[in-house]
Amino acid sequence: MRYVLSFALTLALAPTVRAQTTTSVFRKITDDARTAYNKSERPMVVFDLDGALFDNRPRTAHILREYADAELRTARPEAAQRLSALPASVIGYMLTDTLSRAGVTEQAVVNNAAVFWSQHFFEDDYVKYDQPVTGAVSFVRNLYSNGARIVYVSSRDVPRQLMGTVKALRDHGFPIGIAGTEVILKPTQATPDATFKQQLVTYLRQYGKVIATVDTQPANANDYLRVFPDAAAVLLNGPRAPNQPTVATGVSLVANYSYE
């Protein structure tokens, strides 16, 4: 959910452990949505934002360039040059790993960079630098057109990132702001993640039929499978936070949004 992404941390792919037809996981989800919609079952598909729909490494890359210009250009020009030239593709999950890869290891610089990053990463104005994960927009749009209610979920919080999140979804072509779509973020920055998760689950259970969830964190995918055992729990190839549990039997591991 709230993460600095690293697609360099590859997810080891394996055959799906949940019973599947020969069609892809995502094609089956689309078919299930259409079937459920035709039965008036109010099908919902729940998407995490960071990693599952958006790559926010470009956001971090932009912030580090701003930090280099504001804090390092004069005092530490070599470090400034390294950060300014850092491509988004090498951004690590942890900011300290990213700085280390860039050859920036001086503790004072690392500490100041972390403060600067945290002051900006969770602001509306910086969400615009995120880029959609390849294939995400077309899949979500197709799913919506087949009757699924699209629920965007994130532990981003409302005061700092709701407006930026909605604008990013709109600007990149995700269905948003129309009947059958919803964005659910933490109500406040201080809201514990566990509390937010419990409130979310309670809400989803009452609202309709969850037919699928898409996430990049094994812990979240495992939880979704436990709470919604009849829904497809999809673990998309992407970033993983440290100390994640083993992927549960029944979670479908997929490389991308391809239907092939």
C-alpha positions in Angstrom: 0.0 0.0 0.0 2.2 2.9 1.2 5.5 1.9 -0.3 8.6 2.9 -2.2 8.6 0.5 -5.0 11.3 -1.8 -6.3 10.5 -3.9 -9.3 14.0 -5.2 -9.0 12.8 -7.3 -6.1 11.3 -9.9 -8.4 8.5 -12.2 -7.5 9.3 -15.8 -8.1 6.6 -17.0 -10.4 5.0 -20.4 -10.0 1.9 -22.1 -11.5 -1.2 -20.9 -9.8 -2.0 -23.0 -6.8 -5.7 -22.3 -7.1 -7.8 -24.4 -9.5 -7.9 -22.6 -12.8 -9.2 -23.1 -16.3 -6.8 -22.8 -19.2 -7.7 -19.1 -19.6 -5.6 -16.6 -17.6 -6.5 -15.5 -14.1 -7.5 -12.0 -15.3 -9.7 -13.3 -18.1 -11.4 -15.6 -15.6 -12.0 -12.7 -13.3 -13.6 -10.7 -16.1 -15.8 -13.6 -17.0 -16.8 -14.1 -13.3 -17.7 -10.4 -13.1 -19.9 -10.5 -16.1 -21.6 -13.7 -14.8 -22.2 -12.2 -11.3 -23.4 -8.9 -12.7 -26.0 -10.7 -14.9 -27.2 -12.4 -11.7 -27.5 -9.0 -9.9 -24.9 -10.1 -7.4 -23.1 -6.7 -7.3 -19.6 -8.1 -8.1 -16.7 -6.1 -6.7 -12.9 -6.2 -7.5 -10.6 -4.7 -5.0 -7.3 -3.2 -6.2 -4.4 -2.0 -4.1 -2.9 1.2 -5.6 0.9 1.2 -5.0 2.4 -1.6 -7.0 -0.8 -3.2 -8.2 -2.0 -0.2 -10.3 0.7 2.5 -10.0 4.5 2.4 -10.1 5.5 5.2 -7.6 9.2 4.9 -8.2 9.1 7.9 -10.5 7.7 9.9 -7.6 10.7 9.0 -5.4 13.1 9.7 -8.3 11.6 13.2 -8.7 11.8 13.9 -4.9 15.4 12.8 -4.8 16.2 15.2 -7.7 14.5 18.0 -5.8 16.5 17.1 -2.7 19.8 17.1 -4.7 19.0 20.6 -6.1 17.8 22.1 -2.8 20.4 20.6 -0.4 23.4 19.1 -2.2 24.1 21.1 -5.3 26.7 23.4 -3.6 27.8 21.4 -0.6 28.1 18.0 -2.1 28.0 18.3 -5.9 29.1 14.7 -6.6 26.2 13.3 -4.5 23.8 15.8 -6.1 24.9 14.6 -9.6 24.4 10.9 -8.6 20.9 11.5 -7.3 19.9 13.7 -10.2 20.9 11.1 -12.6 19.3 8.2 -10.8 16.8 6.4 -13.1 13.5 5.3 -11.6 14.2 1.7 -12.6 16.8 1.3 -9.9 14.8 2.8 -7.1 14.8 0.3 -4.2 12.0 -0.7 -1.8 13.9 1.0 1.1 15.2 4.5 0.6 18.5 3.6 2.2 19.0 0.8 -0.4 18.3 3.3 -3.2 20.8 5.8 -1.8 23.4 3.1 -1.3 23.0 2.0 -4.9 23.6 5.6 -6.0 26.8 5.7 -4.0 25.4 8.1 -1.4 26.2 6.7 2.0 27.3 9.6 4.2 25.0 9.3 7.2 24.1 13.0 7.4 23.0 13.0 3.7 21.1 9.8 4.1 19.2 11.1 7.2 18.4 14.4 5.5 17.3 12.7 2.4 14.9 10.5 4.4 13.4 13.5 6.1 13.0 15.4 2.8 11.5 12.3 1.1 9.0 11.8 3.9 7.9 15.4 3.8 7.0 15.2 0.1 6.2 11.5 -0.8 2.8 11.6 1.0 1.6 14.9 -0.5 -1.1 15.3 -3.1 1.1 17.3 -5.4 3.6 14.5 -5.8 1.2 11.7 -6.7 1.1 13.0 -10.2 4.6 11.5 -10.9 3.3 7.9 -10.4 2.9 5.9 -13.6 0.3 3.2 -14.3 1.6 -0.4 -14.2 1.6 -1.7 -17.8 -1.8 -3.1 -18.8 -3.5 -1.9 -15.6 -5.7 0.8 -17.2 -7.0 -1.4 -20.0 -7.7 -4.3 -17.6 -9.6 -2.2 -15.1 -11.6 -0.5 -17.8 -12.5 -3.8 -19.4 -13.5 -5.2 -16.0 -15.7 -2.2 -15.3 -17.4 -2.5 -18.7 -18.2 -6.1 -17.8 -20.2 -5.1 -14.7 -17.6 -5.1 -11.9 -17.6 -2.4 -9.3 -14.1 -1.2 -9.0 -12.8 -0.5 -5.4 -9.5 1.2 -5.1 -7.9 0.7 -1.7 -4.8 2.1 -0.1 -3.4 3.1 3.3 -2.6 6.5 1.7 -4.6 8.9 3.9 -7.4 11.2 3.0 -6.0 14.5 4.3 -2.7 14.3 2.4 -3.4 12.2 -0.7 -7.1 11.8 -1.6 -7.1 14.6 -4.1 -3.9 13.6 -5.7 -5.0 10.0 -5.9 -8.3 10.7 -7.5 -6.7 13.1 -10.0 -4.1 10.5 -10.9 -6.7 7.8 -11.5 -8.7 10.2 -13.6 -5.8 11.6 -15.6 -4.5 8.1 -16.5 -7.9 6.8 -17.6 -9.0 4.6 -14.8 -12.7 4.6 -14.2 -13.3 7.0 -11.3 -15.9 9.4 -10.1 -18.8 7.5 -11.8 -21.3 4.9 -10.6 -19.6 1.6 -9.8 -16.3 3.1 -8.6 -14.9 3.9 -5.2 -11.7 5.1 -3.5 -11.1 4.0 0.1 -8.2 5.5 1.9 -7.2 5.7 5.6 -9.3 8.5 7.2 -6.3 10.0 8.9 -2.6 9.5 8.9 -2.7 8.2 12.5 -5.3 5.5 11.8 -3.6 2.2 12.5 -3.4 -0.1 9.5 -5.0 -2.9 11.4 -8.0 -0.8 12.3 -8.3 0.4 8.7 -8.2 -3.2 7.4 -10.9 -4.3 9.8 -13.2 -1.4 8.8 -12.5 -2.1 5.2 -13.4 -5.8 5.4 -16.6 -5.1 7.4 -17.6 -2.6 4.7 -16.9 -4.8 1.8 -18.8 -7.7 3.3 -21.9 -5.6 3.6 -21.7 -3.9 0.3 -21.7 -6.6 -2.4 -19.9 -9.7 -3.6 -16.1 -9.5 -3.7 -15.0 -11.7 -6.6 -11.3 -10.8 -6.7 -8.6 -8.9 -5.0 -5.3 -7.7 -6.5 -2.3 -6.9 -4.4 1.5 -7.1 -4.4 2.1 -8.0 -0.8 1.8 -11.7 0.3 0.4 -10.7 3.8 -2.4 -8.7 2.2 -3.2 -11.5 -0.4 -3.2 -14.1 2.3 -5.6 -12.0 4.4 -7.9 -11.4 1.5 -8.0 -15.1 0.8 -8.9 -15.9 4.4 -11.6 -13.3 4.6 -13.1 -13.9 1.1 -12.4 -17.6 0.4 -14.6 -17.7 -2.7 -12.9 -14.7 -4.3 -9.8 -14.9 -6.5 -6.8 -13.6 -4.4 -4.2 -12.4 -6.9 -0.6 -11.6 -6.0 0.7 -9.5 -8.8 4.4 -9.5 -9.7 5.8 -6.4 -8.0 7.4 -5.0 -4.9 7.5 -6.9 -1.6 7.9 -5.3 1.8 10.5 -6.9 4.1 9.5 -9.9 6.3 6.6 -11.0 4.2 5.0 -14.4 5.0 4.9 -17.4 2.7 2.3 -17.1 0.0 -0.8 -19.1 1.1 -2.0 -22.0 -0.9 -4.9 -20.6 -2.9 -3.4 -17.3 -3.8 -2.8 -16.9 -7.6 0.6 -15.6 -8.5 0.7 -13.7 -11.8 3.4 -11.8 -13.7 1.4 -9.0 -15.3 -2.0 -8.0 -16.6 -1.8 -10.0 -19.8 -4.7 -12.1 -20.9 -2.4 -14.5 -22.8 
